Amino acid sequence: MTLAIDHLGIAVKSLAASKAIYEKLGCSISPEEVVEGEQVRLVMVPMGESRLELLEPTSENSAIAKFLAKRGEGLHHISLRVPDLTAVVERLKRENVRLVSNEIKIGAGGHRYVFIHPSSAGGVLLELVEGGH
């Protein structure tokens, strides 16, 4: 199985303020999107074969808001692209890998995803997404 970095998720207090540096660098930025289930507003910034995902909380109860309160702005997760998410999740469950949620969810751009808990990934929150951008 071939894995690739799909994106790096970055928690920010303000999308408007945070995307300014990328605009000044001449980067293209996707239109803002809201993912209700995760209570975030986001933009994607293409970076070659990968992207940066800037994540702003839409609720004080969101995981991103809690992350910001505890750690401040910065790298939240690394997202890896896999060809068959269902098969990978089934294998990880059989191998007792701790997932944040046992169900595959739908996120930005309609992509299917699941998070691997940092306790099973060397302290890093890993997101697995299916397919391409």
C-alpha positions in Angstrom: 0.0 0.0 0.0 1.3 3.4 -0.9 0.7 6.3 1.5 1.2 10.0 0.9 0.8 13.1 2.9 -2.5 14.5 2.0 -2.3 17.6 4.2 -1.1 19.1 7.5 -3.8 20.4 9.7 -3.0 23.7 11.5 -5.2 25.1 14.3 -5.7 28.8 14.0 -7.6 31.4 16.0 -8.6 33.4 12.8 -8.6 32.2 9.2 -8.5 35.7 7.9 -5.3 36.5 9.9 -3.7 33.2 9.3 -4.2 32.9 5.6 -2.7 36.3 5.0 0.9 35.1 5.0 0.1 32.5 2.4 -1.6 35.1 0.2 1.5 37.3 0.5 3.6 34.3 -0.6 1.4 34.1 -3.7 -0.3 30.8 -2.7 -3.8 30.0 -4.0 -6.3 29.4 -1.2 -9.6 27.4 -1.5 -12.9 29.0 -0.6 -13.8 28.7 3.1 -15.7 25.6 4.0 -17.5 24.7 7.2 -17.5 21.1 8.5 -20.5 21.1 10.9 -19.6 17.7 12.5 -16.2 18.9 13.5 -17.4 22.5 14.3 -14.7 24.1 12.2 -14.3 26.5 9.3 -11.3 25.8 7.0 -9.4 26.6 3.9 -6.9 24.5 2.0 -3.6 25.9 0.7 -2.1 23.7 -2.0 1.6 22.9 -1.5 2.9 20.8 -4.4 1.6 17.3 -3.9 0.2 18.1 -0.5 -1.8 20.9 1.2 -2.0 22.9 4.4 -5.4 22.9 6.1 -6.1 26.0 8.2 -8.7 25.2 10.9 -10.7 27.8 12.8 -13.2 26.6 15.5 -16.9 27.6 15.0 -17.7 26.5 18.6 -16.0 26.7 22.0 -16.8 23.0 22.3 -15.0 21.9 19.1 -11.8 19.8 19.3 -9.9 22.7 17.6 -11.1 25.2 20.2 -10.0 22.9 23.0 -6.6 22.4 21.2 -6.2 26.1 20.9 -7.0 26.7 24.6 -4.5 24.0 25.7 -1.7 24.4 23.2 -2.2 27.6 21.2 -2.0 27.9 17.4 0.0 25.3 15.5 0.2 21.9 14.0 -2.8 19.9 14.9 -2.6 16.7 12.8 -0.9 15.0 9.9 -3.2 13.6 7.3 -2.2 10.5 5.2 -3.9 9.5 2.0 -4.8 5.8 1.7 -6.4 4.0 -1.3 -9.0 2.0 0.6 -10.0 3.6 4.0 -12.4 0.8 4.9 -9.8 -1.9 4.5 -7.2 0.1 6.4 -9.6 0.8 9.3 -10.6 -2.8 9.6 -7.0 -3.9 9.7 -6.1 -1.3 12.3 -9.0 -2.4 14.5 -7.8 -6.1 14.2 -4.4 -4.9 15.3 -5.8 -3.0 18.3 -4.8 0.4 17.1 -6.7 3.1 19.1 -8.9 5.2 16.9 -10.4 8.5 18.0 -13.8 7.3 16.6 -14.5 3.8 15.3 -16.7 5.2 12.5 -15.5 6.7 9.3 -16.7 10.2 8.9 -17.3 12.7 6.0 -15.3 15.9 6.1 -14.1 18.7 3.9 -14.7 18.2 0.2 -16.8 15.1 1.0 -13.7 13.1 1.9 -14.0 10.0 4.1 -11.7 10.1 7.1 -10.8 8.7 10.5 -8.3 9.7 13.1 -5.7 7.5 14.8 -5.3 8.5 18.5 -1.9 9.9 19.4 -1.3 7.1 21.9 -1.1 4.7 19.0 1.0 7.0 16.8 4.0 8.2 18.7 2.2 11.2 20.2 1.0 12.5 16.8 -2.7 12.8 15.8 -2.9 11.0 12.4 -5.8 11.4 10.1 -6.4 8.9 7.3 -8.3 10.1 4.2 -9.4 8.1 1.2 -8.2 8.8 -2.3 -6.9 12.0 -3.8 -7.5 15.7 -3.1 
